[in-house]
Amino acid sequence: MKHYLLTVIALLGLCTGVNATDITTLSWADVCNGKMGAEWYGTDEAKAIADIVLDVQKTTGGWMKNDQLHKLTPDQLANLKASRDEHSCLDNAATTQEMRFLAKVWQATKIEKYRTAFTKGLDMIFTSEKSCGGWSQYWPLSGNGSYQDYITFNDDLVTNVMKLLRDINNNKGDFTNIADETIRTKCMTSFNKAIDVILKCQIDDNGVKAAWCAQHDPVDFLPAEGRPHELPSVSGYESANLISFLMTVEKPSTELQEAITAAVTWLDNHKIEGKAIEDFTNAKGEQDRRIIDKSGSAIWGRFIQIGGESGKKIYDKFFKKLEERGKKRTYNYNGVDYTYTENEIATSSYKAENAYKPIFSIYKNEYPHLFYRFLYNYADTDPVIDSKGVPVATSLMATNRASYQYLGSWCQKLISEEYPAWKKRIDATQGGEGEAFELSAVTYSEESTGDGLNTYHFNNGFTVSNAKGKVYGAGKNNTIKYSANAYDINIPEGKKVVKVTFTGYDNYDADAYIKNVNGVNYSSTDYVFPAKVDDTYTTVSHSISFTEAPVEKKLSFSIGNKQCCLIIYVYCSSATGIEQITITPNKTSRKYVKNGKIIIEKGNKKYAINGRQI
């Protein structure tokens, strides 16, 4: 054992020629996410760490959170190995990040034990997914009614798992051939089931779809409590992250599109305008946070109280759970012990009239009589005397404000930038001119086929190449950077382009423009992307049609003046102009493009399509 540990420590201390980064300066998350460079994952140092990852893998298939597996002390390693029979964890990116690390090492070494451990982790994810979809913090579940058994959006738990499943299914990069086709299909089935439960969990705010809580009950899908300071609510923070992820789903269903729009609208309607959060040192010398005035800014509550009949249903359920659980909290004041039930603490402080305001609570073991207490004041306010004669808080304390983000501007970029860009993409792909293919950071693939970095590959079969060696770079809102240069969109066999749309913004302070498309030159005023003003950009869309002469094999374009950040939508018909489709069971028709319109023939009748409507 001593010899093994000394060998590992020696390997961790090596400075390899592959990558000069000192691994001990990185977090475990950075190591798992590729910060050491692709070649490093095939080194002896990487394999030594991978062997430790295997040694501490739980018997249930996963790993525990917050362990820095690349720089464990001998005692830490021994403790982790001794606890292998304990539950696996998905919180704080646990298990998903270890699987990403093992995939990198397996790709670089093809040593089978690393893929075996990866597969064991994936089996745990499949097993632990709830019958309705979604995952909890731990597997196996505690089964004691703990919040840890709920569907958990907190800390991106569900979305981290879904991203991994999608990456495995795509069979690209680190995950190329690490799973067979049957397993890849199973990954997408699991992914889609998770989408279904996300839709079911979207909070009903008295007939209006709102957003999401940090965790939800897997039976009735209502928002639920977390730790004693995390009350049932609409969560500004978790919802912003969840919505950003949902907007990366390719070809979203109508229901998912409506859910995203409803959630963004609700959050926009419940912002606190003209405010921001500022860190400062208060008069007592403590680290603290405060609300300040700031034009053009907005903040949201981490926990926003729900009102009306929906709120009554949610909070009555919560209070009943606390009552049935019957936990008591004892607080010593002036040498006397006072006992409170958690239900008593919650119901005595809850105020229905404060619906849609941020709610706060204090979780500090020295103040157990405040567990699950509803507070409505962020800044310091005087305590009140309760029915037992004990002073109780009416606001957060400096330590609470500084250590936990109860208020933040998480939704601002989502509402002002991400959602409008996503909506433009969705509208562009439903224009009715043919099947739409998106060339963006969402569909970009890191697959390398040996043709150099000047070819951008997309998972729909399209590539974009250039002769000047311009390399891929991502812009904001899933755009790709295209410098002043000539590019070729390489069209897959069997496709004809009938329209192309360029959606995006100018990345500099002088107007950029589309200079040439398919051999036709345009002036600097024809298809313009306006220059930034005070570092604020304007997103626009420009479309060019080829319905009279659809383009095959290659569609060229060039950008004039510096750089644009673009999403390109390519609308295609089949090269033959005819493809067989089925509209209803057992009634086969054909679809084709004629004079720029999509036509469906069904028997001796023809139907023109506008968008998705026949």
C-alpha positions as CSV (number, residue, x, y, z in Angstrom):
1,M,0.0,0.0,0.0
2,K,2.8,2.5,1.0
3,H,4.7,1.7,-2.2
4,Y,1.5,2.3,-4.3
5,L,0.7,5.7,-2.6
6,L,4.3,6.9,-3.0
7,T,4.2,6.0,-6.7
8,V,1.0,7.9,-7.2
9,I,2.3,10.9,-5.3
10,A,5.5,10.8,-7.4
11,L,3.5,10.7,-10.6
12,L,1.3,13.6,-9.5
13,G,4.5,15.6,-9.0
14,L,5.8,15.1,-12.5
15,C,6.0,17.9,-14.9
16,T,5.3,16.2,-18.2
17,G,6.3,17.5,-21.6
18,V,2.8,16.9,-22.8
19,N,1.3,19.7,-20.7
20,A,3.2,22.2,-18.5
21,T,0.1,22.9,-16.3
22,D,0.7,22.0,-12.6
23,I,-2.3,19.7,-11.9
24,T,-2.3,20.5,-8.2
25,T,-3.2,24.1,-9.1
26,L,-6.5,22.9,-10.7
27,S,-9.7,21.8,-9.2
28,W,-10.9,18.3,-9.8
29,A,-13.7,19.7,-11.9
30,D,-11.1,21.4,-14.2
31,V,-9.2,18.1,-14.6
32,C,-12.4,16.3,-15.5
33,N,-13.4,19.0,-18.0
34,G,-10.2,18.8,-20.0
35,K,-8.1,21.7,-18.7
36,M,-4.9,19.5,-18.9
37,G,-5.1,19.2,-22.7
38,A,-6.2,16.2,-24.7
39,E,-2.8,14.5,-24.9
40,W,-2.2,14.6,-21.2
41,Y,-5.1,12.1,-20.6
42,G,-3.0,9.4,-22.2
43,T,0.0,9.9,-19.8
44,D,1.1,7.8,-16.9
45,E,0.1,10.6,-14.6
46,A,-3.5,10.5,-16.0
47,K,-3.6,6.7,-15.7
48,A,-2.4,6.8,-12.1
49,I,-5.2,9.2,-11.2
50,A,-7.7,7.1,-13.2
51,D,-6.7,4.1,-11.2
52,I,-7.6,6.1,-8.0
53,V,-10.9,7.0,-9.5
54,L,-11.6,3.3,-10.0
55,D,-10.4,2.4,-6.5
56,V,-12.9,4.8,-4.9
57,Q,-15.9,4.1,-7.2
58,K,-18.9,3.2,-5.1
59,T,-20.2,-0.3,-5.4
60,T,-23.5,1.2,-6.7
61,G,-21.6,2.8,-9.6
62,G,-21.0,6.4,-8.8
63,W,-18.8,8.6,-6.7
64,M,-19.2,11.1,-3.8
65,K,-19.1,14.8,-4.2
66,N,-16.5,17.4,-3.4
67,D,-13.5,15.0,-3.4
68,Q,-10.4,16.2,-5.1
69,L,-9.4,12.9,-6.5
70,H,-6.2,14.1,-8.2
71,K,-4.6,15.2,-4.9
72,L,-5.8,13.0,-2.1
73,T,-3.8,12.4,1.0
74,P,-3.2,8.8,2.0
75,D,-5.8,9.1,4.8
76,Q,-8.4,10.6,2.4
77,L,-7.8,7.8,0.0
78,A,-8.1,5.2,2.7
79,N,-11.4,6.7,3.9
80,L,-12.9,6.8,0.5
81,K,-11.9,3.2,-0.2
82,A,-13.4,2.2,3.1
83,S,-16.7,3.9,2.3
84,R,-17.2,2.4,-1.2
85,D,-20.5,0.7,0.0
86,E,-22.1,4.0,0.8
87,H,-24.5,5.7,-1.6
88,S,-23.5,7.3,-4.9
89,C,-24.0,11.0,-5.4
90,L,-25.1,13.2,-8.4
91,D,-25.0,16.5,-6.6
92,N,-22.3,19.2,-7.4
93,A,-21.5,17.3,-10.6
94,A,-20.5,14.2,-8.7
95,T,-20.4,11.0,-10.9
96,T,-20.9,12.9,-14.2
97,Q,-17.5,14.6,-13.9
98,E,-15.7,11.4,-13.0
99,M,-17.4,9.7,-16.0
100,R,-16.1,12.5,-18.2
101,F,-12.6,12.1,-16.9
102,L,-12.7,8.3,-17.5
103,A,-14.0,8.9,-21.0
104,K,-11.0,11.1,-21.8
105,V,-8.5,8.6,-20.4
106,W,-10.2,5.7,-22.3
107,Q,-10.1,7.6,-25.6
108,A,-6.4,8.3,-25.1
109,T,-5.4,4.8,-23.9
110,K,-8.2,2.4,-24.9
111,I,-7.6,0.5,-21.6
112,E,-10.8,-1.4,-21.1
113,K,-11.0,-1.1,-17.3
114,Y,-11.7,2.6,-17.7
115,R,-14.6,2.1,-20.0
116,T,-15.9,-0.6,-17.7
117,A,-16.0,1.8,-14.8
118,F,-17.6,4.4,-17.0
119,T,-20.3,1.9,-18.0
120,K,-20.9,1.1,-14.4
121,G,-21.5,4.8,-13.7
122,L,-23.9,5.0,-16.6
123,D,-25.8,2.0,-15.3
124,M,-26.2,3.8,-12.0
125,I,-27.7,6.8,-13.8
126,F,-30.1,4.6,-15.7
127,T,-31.1,2.7,-12.5
128,S,-31.5,5.9,-10.4
129,E,-33.7,7.7,-12.8
130,K,-37.2,8.0,-11.4
131,S,-40.0,6.3,-13.2
132,C,-41.4,9.7,-14.1
133,G,-37.9,11.0,-15.0
134,G,-35.3,13.1,-13.2
135,W,-32.8,12.3,-10.5
136,S,-32.2,12.9,-6.8
137,Q,-29.0,13.8,-4.9
138,Y,-28.1,10.2,-3.9
139,W,-28.6,6.6,-4.9
140,P,-30.0,4.5,-3.3
141,L,-32.6,6.9,-2.0
142,S,-32.8,7.5,1.8
143,G,-36.5,6.7,1.7
144,N,-37.1,8.7,4.9
145,G,-38.9,11.6,3.3
146,S,-35.8,13.7,3.1
147,Y,-35.5,16.5,0.5
148,Q,-32.6,14.5,-0.9
149,D,-35.1,12.1,-2.5
150,Y,-36.8,14.9,-4.5
151,I,-36.2,15.6,-8.2
152,T,-33.3,18.0,-7.9
153,F,-32.6,21.0,-10.2
154,N,-30.4,22.6,-7.5
155,D,-26.8,23.0,-8.5
156,D,-27.7,21.9,-12.1
157,L,-28.0,18.2,-10.9
158,V,-30.6,17.1,-13.5
159,T,-29.1,19.2,-16.3
160,N,-25.6,17.8,-15.7
161,V,-26.9,14.3,-16.1
162,M,-28.8,15.2,-19.2
163,K,-25.8,16.9,-20.8
164,L,-23.8,13.7,-20.2
165,L,-26.5,11.5,-21.7
166,R,-26.8,13.7,-24.8
167,D,-23.1,13.7,-25.3
168,I,-22.9,9.9,-25.1
169,N,-25.8,9.7,-27.6
170,N,-24.1,12.0,-30.0
171,N,-21.1,9.6,-30.1
172,K,-18.6,12.4,-30.7
173,G,-15.3,13.5,-29.1
174,D,-14.6,12.0,-25.7
175,F,-17.6,9.7,-26.1
176,T,-16.9,8.3,-29.6
177,N,-17.8,4.6,-29.5
178,I,-17.6,4.4,-25.7
179,A,-21.1,3.0,-25.8
180,D,-22.8,0.9,-28.5
181,E,-25.9,2.0,-30.4
182,T,-28.3,0.3,-28.0
183,I,-26.9,2.1,-25.0
184,R,-26.8,5.4,-26.9
185,T,-30.5,5.0,-27.8
186,K,-31.2,4.3,-24.1
187,C,-29.4,7.5,-23.2
188,M,-31.7,9.5,-25.4
189,T,-34.8,7.7,-24.0
190,S,-33.6,8.7,-20.6
191,F,-33.0,12.3,-21.7
192,N,-36.5,12.6,-23.2
193,K,-38.1,11.2,-20.1
194,A,-36.2,13.9,-18.1
195,I,-37.6,16.6,-20.5
196,D,-41.1,15.2,-19.8
197,V,-40.8,15.5,-16.1
198,I,-39.3,19.0,-16.4
199,L,-42.5,20.0,-18.2
200,K,-44.6,18.4,-15.5
201,C,-42.7,20.2,-12.7
202,Q,-43.2,23.7,-14.2
203,I,-45.1,25.5,-11.5
204,D,-48.7,26.4,-12.0
205,D,-49.2,30.0,-10.8
206,N,-53.0,30.1,-10.7
207,G,-53.4,29.0,-14.3
208,V,-50.3,30.7,-15.6
209,K,-47.1,28.7,-16.1
210,A,-44.3,30.1,-14.0
211,A,-40.8,28.6,-13.7
212,W,-39.3,26.0,-11.4
213,C,-38.2,25.4,-7.8
214,A,-34.8,24.0,-6.7
215,Q,-36.5,20.6,-6.1
216,H,-39.9,19.0,-6.8
217,D,-41.9,16.2,-5.4
218,P,-41.7,13.2,-7.8
219,V,-45.3,12.2,-7.0
220,D,-47.3,15.5,-7.5
221,F,-44.5,17.5,-9.0
222,L,-45.1,20.5,-6.7
223,P,-42.2,22.6,-5.5
224,A,-40.7,21.4,-2.3
225,E,-38.4,22.4,0.5
226,G,-34.7,21.8,0.6
227,R,-32.5,22.5,3.6
228,P,-34.1,24.6,6.4
229,H,-33.4,27.9,4.6
230,E,-34.6,26.7,1.2
231,L,-38.4,27.1,1.2
232,P,-40.9,25.9,-1.5
233,S,-41.0,28.7,-4.1
234,V,-40.1,29.8,-7.6
235,S,-36.3,29.8,-7.8
236,G,-34.8,32.6,-9.8
237,Y,-31.4,31.1,-9.8
238,E,-32.2,27.4,-10.6
239,S,-34.8,28.5,-13.2
240,A,-32.4,30.7,-15.1
241,N,-29.9,27.9,-15.4
242,L,-32.5,25.3,-16.3
243,I,-34.1,27.5,-19.0
244,S,-30.6,28.2,-20.5
245,F,-30.1,24.5,-20.8
246,L,-33.6,23.9,-22.3
247,M,-32.8,26.4,-25.0
248,T,-30.0,24.1,-26.2
249,V,-32.4,21.3,-27.0
250,E,-32.4,20.7,-30.7
251,K,-35.8,20.7,-32.5
252,P,-37.8,21.4,-29.3
253,S,-41.4,20.3,-29.2
254,T,-44.2,22.9,-29.3
255,E,-44.8,22.2,-25.6
256,L,-41.2,22.8,-24.7
257,Q,-41.1,26.0,-26.7
258,E,-44.2,27.2,-24.9
259,A,-42.8,26.2,-21.5
260,I,-39.6,28.2,-22.1
261,T,-41.5,31.3,-23.3
262,A,-43.9,31.1,-20.3
263,A,-41.1,30.8,-17.8
264,V,-39.1,33.7,-19.3
265,T,-42.3,35.8,-19.3
266,W,-43.1,35.0,-15.7
267,L,-39.6,35.8,-14.5
268,D,-39.6,39.1,-16.5
269,N,-42.9,40.0,-14.8
270,H,-41.5,39.4,-11.3
271,K,-38.1,41.2,-11.5
272,I,-37.2,43.9,-9.0
273,E,-36.1,46.7,-11.4
274,G,-33.4,49.2,-11.0
275,K,-31.6,47.2,-8.3
276,A,-28.4,45.2,-7.9
277,I,-26.5,43.4,-5.2
278,E,-23.2,44.8,-3.9
279,D,-20.6,43.2,-1.6
280,F,-19.2,45.4,1.1
281,T,-17.7,45.5,4.6
282,N,-20.2,46.7,7.1
283,A,-19.7,49.0,10.2
284,K,-18.8,45.9,12.3
285,G,-16.0,44.9,9.9
286,E,-18.0,41.9,8.6
287,Q,-18.3,40.8,5.0
288,D,-21.8,41.7,3.9
289,R,-24.1,42.3,0.9
290,R,-26.7,45.0,0.3
291,I,-29.2,46.1,-2.3
292,I,-28.2,49.2,-4.3
293,D,-29.9,51.3,-6.9
294,K,-28.6,50.6,-10.4
295,S,-30.2,51.8,-13.6
296,G,-30.8,49.1,-16.2
297,S,-30.3,46.3,-13.7
298,A,-32.7,43.9,-12.1
299,I,-32.6,41.3,-9.4
300,W,-34.7,38.2,-8.5
301,G,-35.2,36.2,-5.3
302,R,-33.5,32.9,-5.0
303,F,-36.8,31.9,-3.5
304,I,-40.0,33.8,-4.6
305,Q,-43.1,33.1,-2.6
306,I,-46.1,31.8,-4.6
307,G,-49.5,33.3,-4.1
308,G,-53.2,32.6,-4.6
309,E,-54.8,29.2,-4.6
310,S,-51.6,27.7,-6.0
311,G,-49.6,29.1,-3.1
312,K,-52.1,27.9,-0.6
313,K,-51.9,24.4,-2.0
314,I,-48.1,24.4,-1.9
315,Y,-47.6,25.9,1.5
316,D,-50.5,23.9,3.2
317,K,-48.8,20.7,1.9
318,F,-45.4,21.9,3.3
319,F,-46.9,22.8,6.7
320,K,-48.7,19.5,6.9
321,K,-45.4,17.6,6.2
322,L,-43.6,19.5,9.0
323,E,-46.5,18.8,11.3
324,E,-46.5,15.0,10.5
325,R,-42.7,14.9,10.8
326,G,-43.0,16.4,14.3
327,K,-39.4,17.5,14.6
328,K,-38.7,19.8,17.6
329,R,-36.0,22.4,17.9
330,T,-34.6,23.7,21.2
331,Y,-33.1,27.1,21.7
332,N,-31.5,28.3,24.9
333,Y,-32.1,31.9,25.8
334,N,-30.9,33.5,29.0
335,G,-30.2,30.0,30.4
336,V,-33.7,28.7,29.7
337,D,-34.5,26.1,27.0
338,Y,-37.4,26.9,24.7
339,T,-38.8,24.2,22.4
340,Y,-40.4,24.8,19.0
341,T,-41.8,22.4,16.5
342,E,-40.7,23.1,12.9
343,N,-44.4,23.5,11.9
344,E,-44.9,26.1,14.6
345,I,-41.8,28.1,13.3
346,A,-43.0,28.0,9.7
347,T,-46.7,28.7,10.2
348,S,-46.2,31.5,12.7
349,S,-43.9,33.4,10.3
350,Y,-45.6,32.8,6.9
351,K,-47.6,35.7,5.5
352,A,-49.8,35.0,2.5
353,E,-50.1,38.7,1.8
354,N,-46.4,38.8,0.9
355,A,-46.9,36.6,-2.2
356,Y,-44.4,37.1,-5.0
357,K,-41.8,38.7,-2.8
358,P,-38.5,37.1,-2.2
359,I,-38.5,34.9,1.0
360,F,-35.5,34.2,3.2
361,S,-34.6,31.9,6.0
362,I,-31.7,31.2,8.3
363,Y,-30.0,27.9,8.6
364,K,-27.4,28.1,11.4
365,N,-27.2,25.5,14.1
366,E,-26.8,28.1,16.8
367,Y,-30.3,29.4,15.9
368,P,-32.4,26.2,15.6
369,H,-35.6,28.1,16.5
370,L,-35.3,29.8,13.1
371,F,-35.3,26.7,10.9
372,Y,-38.0,27.1,8.2
373,R,-38.9,30.5,9.5
374,F,-40.2,32.8,6.7
375,L,-38.3,36.1,6.6
376,Y,-39.2,39.0,4.2
377,N,-36.4,41.5,5.0
378,Y,-33.0,41.3,3.4
379,A,-31.4,44.2,5.2
380,D,-31.2,44.3,9.0
381,T,-34.4,44.9,10.9
382,D,-35.1,44.6,14.6
383,P,-36.1,41.3,16.1
384,V,-39.6,40.8,17.6
385,I,-40.6,39.0,20.8
386,D,-42.5,35.8,20.1
387,S,-45.2,34.2,22.2
388,K,-42.6,32.5,24.4
389,G,-40.9,35.8,25.2
390,V,-37.9,35.0,23.0
391,P,-36.5,37.6,20.5
392,V,-36.6,36.2,17.0
393,A,-35.1,37.5,13.8
394,T,-37.2,39.4,11.2
395,S,-34.3,39.7,8.7
396,L,-31.2,38.0,7.5
397,M,-27.9,38.5,9.2
398,A,-24.7,39.7,7.6
399,T,-23.2,36.2,7.7
400,N,-26.3,34.8,5.9
401,R,-26.2,37.4,3.2
402,A,-22.5,37.0,2.6
403,S,-22.5,33.2,2.5
404,Y,-25.5,32.5,0.4
405,Q,-27.0,34.2,-2.7
406,Y,-30.6,35.0,-1.7
407,L,-30.9,37.7,-4.3
408,G,-29.1,38.0,-7.7
409,S,-29.3,39.2,-11.3
410,W,-29.3,35.6,-12.7
411,C,-32.2,36.1,-15.0
412,Q,-31.1,39.3,-16.6
413,K,-28.9,38.0,-19.4
414,L,-31.4,35.2,-20.0
415,I,-34.2,37.6,-20.6
416,S,-32.3,40.3,-22.4
417,E,-30.0,38.2,-24.6
418,E,-30.3,34.5,-24.5
419,Y,-34.1,34.2,-24.9
420,P,-34.4,36.7,-27.8
421,A,-31.6,35.0,-29.6
422,W,-33.2,31.6,-29.0
423,K,-36.6,32.9,-30.2
424,K,-35.0,34.2,-33.4
425,R,-33.5,30.7,-34.0
426,I,-36.8,29.0,-33.4
427,D,-38.7,31.3,-35.7
428,A,-36.0,30.9,-38.4
429,T,-36.3,27.1,-38.3
430,Q,-40.0,27.3,-38.8
431,G,-40.2,29.5,-41.8
432,G,-41.7,26.9,-44.1
433,E,-39.2,27.0,-46.9
434,G,-37.9,23.5,-46.3
435,E,-36.2,21.4,-43.7
436,A,-34.0,23.7,-41.6
437,F,-30.5,22.9,-40.5
438,E,-28.8,25.0,-37.8
439,L,-25.1,25.8,-37.9
440,S,-24.4,27.2,-34.4
441,A,-22.4,26.5,-31.3
442,V,-25.3,24.2,-30.2
443,T,-24.9,22.0,-33.2
444,Y,-21.1,22.4,-33.6
445,S,-19.2,19.1,-33.2
446,E,-15.6,18.8,-32.0
447,E,-15.2,15.8,-34.3
448,S,-11.8,15.9,-36.1
449,T,-11.4,14.2,-39.5
450,G,-7.9,15.2,-40.1
451,D,-8.7,18.2,-42.4
452,G,-7.3,20.8,-40.0
453,L,-8.8,23.4,-37.7
454,N,-10.1,25.5,-40.5
455,T,-13.1,23.3,-41.1
456,Y,-16.1,23.5,-38.6
457,H,-18.1,20.3,-38.3
458,F,-21.7,20.2,-37.3
459,N,-23.7,17.2,-36.1
460,N,-26.3,17.5,-38.9
461,G,-23.7,16.6,-41.6
462,F,-22.8,20.2,-42.7
463,T,-19.3,21.6,-42.5
464,V,-18.0,25.2,-43.0
465,S,-14.5,25.6,-44.4
466,N,-12.2,28.5,-45.2
467,A,-8.9,28.9,-47.0
468,K,-7.3,31.3,-44.6
469,G,-7.0,29.0,-41.6
470,K,-9.6,30.8,-39.5
471,V,-10.4,28.6,-36.4
472,Y,-13.6,28.0,-34.6
473,G,-14.6,30.5,-32.0
474,A,-17.9,30.8,-30.1
475,G,-19.7,34.1,-29.7
476,K,-22.6,35.0,-27.4
477,N,-25.9,33.2,-27.4
478,N,-24.6,30.2,-29.3
479,T,-23.3,32.1,-32.3
480,I,-20.0,31.3,-34.1
481,K,-17.4,34.0,-35.0
482,Y,-16.9,34.6,-38.7
483,S,-14.1,37.1,-39.4
484,A,-13.8,39.1,-42.7
485,N,-13.1,36.2,-44.9
486,A,-14.6,33.8,-47.5
487,Y,-16.3,30.6,-46.3
488,D,-17.8,27.5,-48.0
489,I,-20.9,25.8,-46.5
490,N,-20.4,22.2,-47.6
491,I,-23.8,20.6,-48.3
492,P,-24.4,16.9,-47.6
493,E,-25.1,14.6,-50.5
494,G,-28.8,14.5,-51.4
495,K,-29.6,18.1,-50.1
496,K,-30.5,21.2,-52.1
497,V,-30.4,24.6,-50.4
498,V,-33.4,26.8,-51.2
499,K,-32.7,29.5,-48.6
500,V,-30.0,30.6,-46.2
501,T,-30.5,32.9,-43.2
502,F,-27.7,34.7,-41.3
503,T,-28.8,35.7,-37.7
504,G,-26.4,37.4,-35.4
505,Y,-24.5,40.6,-34.5
506,D,-21.4,42.7,-35.4
507,N,-18.6,42.1,-32.9
508,Y,-16.9,45.4,-33.4
509,D,-17.5,49.2,-33.6
510,A,-17.9,49.5,-37.4
511,D,-20.8,48.0,-39.5
512,A,-20.1,44.6,-40.8
513,Y,-22.0,43.1,-43.8
514,I,-22.6,40.1,-46.0
515,K,-20.2,40.7,-48.9
516,N,-21.0,37.8,-51.2
517,V,-23.3,34.8,-51.3
518,N,-23.0,32.1,-53.9
519,G,-21.1,34.3,-56.3
520,V,-23.3,37.3,-56.0
521,N,-21.7,40.5,-54.6
522,Y,-23.5,42.8,-52.2
523,S,-22.7,46.3,-51.1
524,S,-21.9,47.4,-47.6
525,T,-25.4,48.7,-47.2
526,D,-27.4,45.7,-48.4
527,Y,-27.2,43.1,-45.6
528,V,-25.8,45.0,-42.6
529,F,-25.0,44.0,-39.1
530,P,-24.9,47.2,-37.1
531,A,-21.8,48.2,-35.2
532,K,-21.7,48.0,-31.4
533,V,-22.7,51.1,-29.5
534,D,-21.2,51.4,-26.0
535,D,-20.4,47.7,-26.2
536,T,-24.1,46.9,-26.8
537,Y,-24.8,44.9,-29.9
538,T,-27.9,44.5,-32.1
539,T,-29.0,41.1,-33.4
540,V,-30.5,41.1,-36.9
541,S,-31.4,38.4,-39.5
542,H,-30.8,38.4,-43.3
543,S,-32.2,35.8,-45.7
544,I,-31.3,35.0,-49.2
545,S,-33.5,32.7,-51.4
546,F,-32.4,30.2,-54.0
547,T,-35.8,28.8,-54.9
548,E,-35.3,29.4,-58.6
549,A,-31.9,27.6,-58.6
550,P,-31.4,25.5,-55.5
551,V,-27.8,25.1,-54.5
552,E,-26.0,21.7,-54.2
553,K,-22.7,20.6,-52.8
554,K,-21.3,24.0,-51.8
555,L,-22.7,27.4,-50.8
556,S,-20.1,30.1,-50.5
557,F,-20.3,33.4,-48.6
558,S,-18.0,36.1,-47.3
559,I,-18.1,38.7,-44.6
560,G,-17.0,42.3,-45.0
561,N,-15.4,44.4,-42.3
562,K,-13.9,42.7,-39.2
563,Q,-16.2,40.1,-37.7
564,C,-19.8,38.9,-37.2
565,C,-21.1,36.4,-34.7
566,L,-23.6,34.3,-36.5
567,I,-26.0,31.4,-36.5
568,I,-26.6,30.2,-40.0
569,Y,-29.8,28.4,-41.0
570,V,-29.8,26.4,-44.2
571,Y,-33.1,25.4,-45.6
572,C,-33.1,22.3,-47.8
573,S,-35.2,20.2,-50.0
574,S,-34.0,16.8,-51.0
575,A,-31.8,16.7,-54.1
576,T,-34.4,14.8,-56.1
577,G,-37.1,17.2,-55.0
578,I,-39.3,14.3,-53.8
579,E,-39.2,12.4,-50.5
580,Q,-41.7,9.9,-49.2
581,I,-43.5,10.8,-45.9
582,T,-46.4,9.6,-43.9
583,I,-49.0,12.1,-42.7
584,T,-51.4,9.7,-41.0
585,P,-51.1,6.0,-40.4
586,N,-51.2,3.9,-43.5
587,K,-51.7,6.9,-45.8
588,T,-48.4,7.6,-47.5
589,S,-47.8,10.9,-49.4
590,R,-44.9,12.6,-51.0
591,K,-43.4,16.0,-50.2
592,Y,-41.4,18.2,-52.6
593,V,-40.5,21.8,-53.3
594,K,-42.0,23.7,-56.2
595,N,-41.5,27.4,-56.9
596,G,-40.2,27.9,-53.4
597,K,-43.2,26.2,-51.8
598,I,-43.4,22.9,-50.0
599,I,-46.1,20.7,-51.5
600,I,-47.6,17.6,-50.1
601,E,-49.5,15.3,-52.4
602,K,-52.0,13.0,-50.9
603,G,-53.8,10.9,-53.5
604,N,-54.9,13.3,-56.2
605,K,-54.9,16.3,-53.8
606,K,-52.1,18.8,-53.1
607,Y,-51.5,20.8,-49.9
608,A,-49.2,23.8,-49.5
609,I,-47.4,24.0,-46.2
610,N,-46.9,27.2,-44.3
611,G,-44.6,26.5,-41.4
612,R,-46.0,23.3,-39.7
613,Q,-49.6,23.8,-40.7
614,I,-51.0,22.0,-43.7
